Every structure is written in structure tokens, then in C-alpha cells.
């Protein structure tokens, strides 16, 4: 193997083949730590604030939501940091903020014990704000760092493994956090988050940086204009997942069914398997072809959920939804970053991911209104309409790309 195709990583035991899974995982690791930090308190804080501290359910929900607000607002900034200061700097700052978030989380229960509940909530919300900004910096920087080291030909592979790290970390972190809180309380969760963030920050600092590309960076409004169509496809395509994750338990309860957790498991297993088994589909067939195929499969899955007459039919629909949605993010992401110069791709990734954040944030209240007006099953009809709209957007984008290619040839 030529030296140009290998990369020496002091923390991974020597030279690594460029674009190899092992090399990519050494950078995806930072995404895993970010979302493990998010997952650990995710299932605990609402009940802690509402039941133990005695605050309203609205405030308990806002404690969780404030993180997403911080993430949404800081995504473009994080992308710009990655482009101008380097992906390594972005990851270092992200890991440091995750560590600081953990430290603040350890302070909140102590303030509660000392009869300062409002101060405890304020510190908790500050912890969530830091974690939201840490998510933007850490995940965006990790993705761009991995792409820069592996090479542009491996963009889809890096984004795919980042998705596996994201959902895998959340799936591990949420139940682990519940077990830890029941056994030892909230403080150890904060300590673990701080320790993982600090260790990861040191690990990032020991890795060689990727040189920042010289030259003018594309203005933010131009990046936004080029990425928005792909982001809209992602946002609408993600509604199926958002509705399933948020309302499947209530949907099952309304039908007097058992096994809502199995439904979510079916989605998660299908999602991860597709990311692993069909990893090279995007580089082989192209982002738009994979995106269109994926959205067609997701459409069938959401359709099954809407018309489900048994829990097994719903679980099958969830599995098909996971199968379809799995490659939507990397497929459209690859096409989105092609639209901007290399030196502005961190900003493009940050802007592109914002659309997923907006989708997850807005689906809750909108879908809640649909349920209140029409019933639980119809929330999946709403999701079906959104996924079909996403399919239409991607088909139009594919046709435009083909037309442009024909003109250039």
C-alpha cells in the first residue's frame, strides 16, 4: 500500500489505510461521545424536574428543549469554525463544552438539596445550553475531520458511520442513565459526562490537525441557498421517524396494544443494519438514486403504520420506516456538500444538519395538533404526506442534476 493512502494515528496503534473503517471510526468516536452525553440525562431530567423538584411539566419539557434551541442556533457557527479554524479546533471545543455541561449537571442536585430549586433549574438549563453548543461543535467537527482525513471519496461512508454513532450512543445512553440515576442519583451522571468529555478533549488535542483550505469562503447566504433544497428533503423525510419516536407509545395505548418498545426496536435494528450492509450504495449508485429509493421504502413503512390493524403490522411498518430513512441523511448530505467549495463544506454540513434539528423540534407540536384534531392514526397520514413531499423534492433535484450534467458533457 502506498504511503499516500495511509495515515498514521498515534492513538490508534500506527498507520491506518486511508478511508478504512478503522480510520473513520477513530474520528466518529467523538460523535459517539457527544450523543452519549446527550443520551445519559435524556430520559431522567423531565421526571426529575417535574416529580422530584415539583415544577410544572411545561418547565420540565423546556429543560430538555433548550438544548435543541442551542444546537439549532449554533450549527452554522460551528460549521464556520470548522472551515476557518479547523475541524480539530471545533471538536476540542465541543468536547470541552460537553465536559463543562457534565460539571454543571453535578451542581444542580446539590443546589436542590440546599433548598435552592430555582437556582438548580437555572444551572440545569445552563448545562443543557452548553451541551447543545457542544453537540454542534463536536458532531460537525467530527464529521468534517473524518471526511478531510479519509478523503472526499469517502464522504458518504463517514456520514453513514456518524449516523450509526449518533443513534447507537442515544440508544445506549438513555437506559444507562436511567439505571445510574436509580442506583446513585444524578450527580454520577454529570461526573461521567465530564470525565468522558475531558478525556476526549485530550485525545482530540493529540491528533494532527487537517490544514485549513486557503482562499475565500462562500458567504453564508450562498451556502444556505445551495443547501436548502437538500435540507428540505431531509427535514420532510425525517417526519416519519420523528412521529414514530414521539407518538408510537400513545398510538399503541389508544389501540390497547402492547409492545410499543418492540416497535421502536424494529425501527432501530433496521436503521443500523441498512447503514452497515448498504454502506457503499451511495458511492456506487449516487446520492439521489439512493435517496429516492430510500424515501419510497419509507413511504411504504409509514403507510403501513397509518393502516395498521395489529401491533405486528405496526412493527413491520416501523422496520420499513427505519429501512427507508436510514440512508436519507447521508445520501442527500453527499449531494448537498458537492454544491459548495471544499473550504466551505463545514458550513454546508452545519446548515444541512439544521434542517434535521428543525424537523425534530417542530414535529412534536404540529403532530400533537393533528392528533388532537383527527386522532392518533392520522398522525402517520400527516407523516406520509411529508415523506411524499420529500420524495418529490429529491426527484426534482435529481432531474436538475442530470440536466446540468448533460449540458456540461
N, C-alpha and C positions, 0 to 999 in steps of 0.2 A: 504493500500500500504506500502510495506516495506521501511524503511529509505534508504536502499541501492539503491532503484530505484527512489529516489527523490533527487533533487538538489536545494539548497537554493540560490536564486539570489537576492541580495539586491536591485537591480534596477527594478526587475520585480514583486515585491509585495509578496515575500515569496517563499515557496517551490514549485518547479516545477517537474512534473513527468519526469523521465529520458527518453529522446527520444521523448518527446511530441512535437507537432508542435510549441506550445508557447515557449518552452525552446529553440528549434532550431532557431526560429525567433529572439531571443534576441542576437544571435551571427551573424546570417545572416544580421542583421541590418547594421553591419559595411561594408559588401559588398555593400549594397544599397547606403550607403553614398559615398563610393569610386566611384561608377559608376554614381551617381547623380552629383558628382563633375566633372566627365568626360563629362557627357551629357550637362551640362549647357552651356559651351562655344563651343560645338562641331559644331553647325550649324552657329555660329557667326564669329568665328575667320578668316576663309578663306575670307569671304566677307569684313571683317574689314581691313585685311591686304592688300587685293587687291584693293578694291574700295575706301576705306577711306584714307588709307595710301599711296596708289599709287604704291605699289610694284607689281612684276610680279605674275602671277597665280602659277608659279612653287614654288616661295618662300612661297606663301600663303599655298600651299599644304604641303610644308615641315614643316611649323609651326605645322600642325596637325600631320604629320607622325613622327616627332621627339619623340613624346610621346610613340608611339608604339615601336620605336627603344629602348628607355629606358626600357620599360616594358619587351621586349624580352631579353635584356641583363641582367636584374636584377632578372628574375624569379627564376633561380636556386639558386642564392644567398639568395633570400627571403625564399625559402624553407629550406635552410640550417640554416638560422636564426631561423625559427620556430622550427626546430629539436633540435638545440643546446642551444638557449636562451629561447625558449618557444614561443608558438603562441601568448600569450598576449603581449610580447615584440614586436613581428612583427606587430601586429595590432596597438599598441601605436605609433610605428614609422611611420606606414603607414598613420594614421590619422594626425599625426604632419606634415608629408610632404604634405598631401592634404591641410592642413591649410596654410602652407608656400607658396604653389602654388597659393592659393587664394590671399594672401597678395601681391605677386609679380604681379599678374594679375591686381591688383588695381593701381600699379605703372606705368604699360606700357602706358595707355592712357594719364596719366599726362605728361610723357616724350614726347609723341606725340604732346600734346598741347604746350609744351615748345620748339617745333621745333628740337627735337632730335629723328627723326624717326628710325635711325639705333639702337640707344640705346633702344628704345621702343621695337623693334623686338627682340633684344638680351634678354631683360628681359622677354618678352613673351615666348621665346624659353626656357629660364631657368625655367619658370613656368611650361611649358609642360614637361620638363625633370623631375622635382620634382614630378609632377602628375603621370608620368609613373612609377617611382620607388615606389611612394605611392600606385599605383594600385597593383604592385607585392606584396608588404609587406601586405597591407590591405586585399586583397582578398584571398591570400594564407593563411595568418594567421587566418582570419575569418573562412575559411573552415576547417582547421586543428583544431582550437579551438572548433568549433561546434562538429566535429567528436569525439574529445577527451572527451568532456563533455557528449555527448549523448551516446557514445559507438560505437564500430566498427560495430555492427549490423545495425546501422542507417547511415552508410556511404552514401548509395545511396540517402537517404532522405535529408541529409544535402547538398550534392552536387546538388540535384534537386532544393531545395529551394534557393541555391546560384544562380543558373541559372535564376530562376524567378526574384530574386532581381536584377541581372545584367541587364536583358533586360527590366524589369519594370522601373528601375532607368533611363536607357538611353531613354526610351520612354517618361518618364515624364520630364527629364532634358532638352532635346533638344527644345521642344516647349516652355517650361517655360523660358529658356534662351533667346529665340527669343523675347518673349513678354517683358521680363525685359529690354533687350537691346534697344528695340524700345521705351520703356517708359522712361527709366532713364539712358541708356548708359551702358558701360562695367564695370565701377567701382562697382556698386552694386552687379554684378555677382561675382566679386572677393571677395567682403565683405561677401556675403552669403556663398561662398565656405570656406572661412577662419573660419567663425563662426561655421559652421557645423563640420568642421574638428577639431576645438579646443574643442567643446562640446563633440564630440565623443571620442576624446583622453582622456578627463577627465572620461567619462563613462567607457572606457576600463580600466583605471587605478584603478577604484573602484571595479573591478571584481576579484574574486580569480583566481590565475593562475593555470594551469594544470601542475603538476610536469613533468619535462623533463625525458624521459626514459633513464636510465643509460645504459652504455655499448658502444661498438664500433659502429660508424655509417658507413653504407655501403659507400665505395668510390663512388665519383660522376660518374665515368665512368661505374661502375657496375649498378648504378641506371639508367643511360642513356640507357645502353644496355637492361635492363629488361623492361623499359617503352616504348622504341622507337616503337616497332610494334603496340602497342595500340595507341600511339600518331600519327603514320602514318595513322591509320584508322580514327582517329578523324580529322586530317588535310584534308584528301581527302574527308571525309564525309561532312566537313564544306564548301566545294567549292560551293555546291548548294545554301547555304544561302548567301555566300559572293557575288556570281554573281548576285543573285536576289536583294540583298540590294544595290549593286553598280550600276547595269545597267538596272534595270527594268524601270526606268523613260525614259531612252533613247530608250529602246526597244519599249515601248508604243508609244513614239513620232515617231519612224520610221514607225510604222503601222498606224499613225494618230488616235490613240485611246485615250480616256480619262479614268481617273480612276486609274492611277498608284499608287496613295496613297492607294486606296482601296485594291490593290494587296498586298501591304506591310502590311496593317491592317489584311488581311486574314491570312497571314503568322504568324503575331504576336499573334493573337487570338488563332489560332490552337496550336501554340507553348506553350503558357501559359496554355491552357486548358488541354493539354496532361500531362504537368508537374504536374498539380493538380489532375486530375482524375486518372491517371495511376501511381501515386506516389509509390505504393507498388509493382509494376510489377517486378522491378529489384530484390528485395529481395525474391520474390515468385518464379520467373522463372529463375533468374540468369542473369548476365550482358551480356553474349554472346548471349543468346537467344533473349533478348530484343534488343540488338544491331543489330542482323541480321534482325529481323522483322522491326525495325525502318528504316534501310537502304533500305530494299525492298520497303517500303512505300515512302521513299524519292525519290527513283529511279522513281517510278510512277509519282510523282509530277513533277520532273524535265523533264521527258519525255513529260508530258502534256504541260509544258511551252515551250519546244522546238517546238512542233507541234501545238501550239495554233493558232486558226484562229479567235478568238474573245477575247475581254477583259474578258468576264466571264469565258472562258476556261482557260485563263492565271491565273485569280484569283483562280479558283479551283485548278490549279497546284500549286500555291503558298501556298494554305491552306494545300494541301497534303505534300508539302515540309516541312512546319512547323510542321505538324503532325509527319512526319518521323524523322526529325532532332532533335526534342525536347529532346529525351532520349538518343541520341548517346553519348553526353558528359558524363552524369552520368553512363551510362551502361558500357562503356569502361573504365571510370575512376575507378569504383569499382574493375574491374578486374586488372587494372594496379597497384593499391596500394596493392593488395594482393601479388604481386610479390616481395615486399620488406619488411624487418622487420618493426615493428611498429615505432621504433625510427628513421627510415629514410623516413617516409611517407610524411613529409612536403616537403622534397627534391623531392620525386616522384611526388607529386601534382604540384610542381613548374615546373618540367621538362615536365610533361604531358601537362600542360596548354601552355607551349611554342609552342607546335605544332599547337594549335589553333591560337596563335599570328602570327606565320609564315604563316599559311594558309591565314589569313585575309590580311596580309601585301603583300604577293606575288600575290594573285589572281588578284588584280587591274591591274598591268602592263601586266601580262600574258593574262588575259581575254581581255584586251584592244587590244593586238596584234591579238588575234583571231578575234575580231570584225573587225579590220582593214583589215584583210586578207580574211575573209569569210562572214561577216555580223552579224547583231545583233542576229538573231535566233540561229545561230551556237554556240554562247557563251554558250547556255544551253546544246547543244550537248557535248561541252567540259566538262561542269559540270557533265553531265550524265556519261561520261567516268570515271571521277574522283570518283563519288559515287559508280559506279560498282567496281572499283579497291578497294575502301574501303570495300565493301561487301566481295570481295574475301579475303582480309586480315583477316577480322573478322571470316569468315568461317574457314580459316586455323588455326587461334588461338583457336577457339572453338574445332576443331578436336584434336589439340595438347593437350589442357587441358583435354579433355575426355580420351585421350590415357594415359596421366600421371596419372589421377585418377584411371583408370583400373589397371595400373601397381602397384599403391600403395595399392589397395584393393586385 
